[in-house]
Amino acid sequence: MAAAAAAVENTKIPVNVGVVVDLDAPSGKTYLSCIKMALQDFYASHAHFNTRLVLHTRNSNQTVVGAAAAALDLIKNVEVQAILGPETSMQASFVVNLGDEAHVPIVSFSASVPL
């Protein structure tokens, strides 16, 4: 019985999170690197957390259409629970509308206008 309780306690619950960035630009690579480092640091000091964010990265290809296509793929095929990015305000404005329709929160750190 104790072994079963320990197994349940150690079970990690994956939380799928999308990341939409321009993987061809230095800023996109840095953005993704920072997210990964933050997750590693967080789980290193909070190992008792049972949820684990699982990142699913898509390339925006520096376009609004690319960002929208990436977000749609993450929403429909991966069924992410949130999306980080995209990097520009124009991309974010369009992706936020997709997220609203699908009830998926979009967190964009680079948007320069209120959405």
Buried (B, 14 or more C-beta within 10 A) or exposed (E): EEEEEEEEEEEEEEEBBBBBBBBEBEEBEEBBEEBEEEBEEEBEEEEEEEEEBBBBBBBBBBBBEBBBBBBBBBBEEBEBBBBBBBBBBBBBBBBBBBBEEBEBBBEBEBBEEEE
